[in-house]
């Protein structure tokens, strides 16, 4: 193995995914999965698709899924064409493609210093220069700090792991001030209380919005992500995809993803459950002295002034409840990221905390 090769691989700092425990007795509130489960119509179509056709390659264009996504957002009045939609194997893969294709620039890519940690991993993998922009004193994205020369901007909205939402008016301000660079809004959690920036794609050719079916559509196990934006950007993503894996989505995922967008009733019911449970959990945590950031996501980012984040995460774990504790950077060392579960799971979390505190 040449020296270059081994040096390159060894300097990579890969993403560390949240734990997927083998024991299913645990109350699992650590990786922001949806408590309701997929729509019964989605399960039905997966069963119907699982036949002899699995010997054939799937549609490399995933047209059925793209059409369902375009129809969903067009019905909302956003005017999305199929040519403005890209799909991939989870939004992580969509992000991987767009980092490779669009963010290797002379100037640094900007993203918040506390955000989805995969961004830094892709910068390491593709040797992309970046600058992390500090969140403000309230752990919110400071829009004014992004109004400077850059090779692109990316942030989640709501941000992860804080859950804080940036209003669309701030996103427009960013887009207007950065017409020469690509602005990517990662909307993994947008359906739990925000308004999608997909409504802006026809006005701003420098905007790309990514989303996932892992959270609000309860399909993390199928790995489906998407991007919506100007057709020229989507064409660029398709070229990258076809230089990497022409069939990122399998036959079952394409059919199931399309039905997940069609079944709006199930989707609405799931989002309402999460939002009402988030409000309940927020209130219960506050009564016990927790301070939580305002969340528009399916998780709460909370700390207790008298207990370290580490001891809380450990104490919960000992009682069979797992939440995410990042520990770094220092500013968020005492915060826990708690996924909003179903009523029983949330109750179990509160009871475990009552034993601990
Ligand atoms: N973006 C953000 C902000 C996330 O938190 C996640 C989930 N870990 C993703 C993207 C990736 O989601 P997926 O690959 O499951 O679509």
Boltz pocket constraint, residues with backbone or C-beta under 6 A from the ligand:
constraints:
  - pocket:
      binder: B
      contacts: [[A, 89], [A, 90], [A, 91], [A, 92], [A, 93], [A, 116], [A, 156], [A, 158], [A, 160], [A, 186], [A, 188], [A, 211], [A, 212], [A, 213], [A, 214], [A, 220], [A, 223], [A, 224], [A, 225]]
      max_distance: 6.0
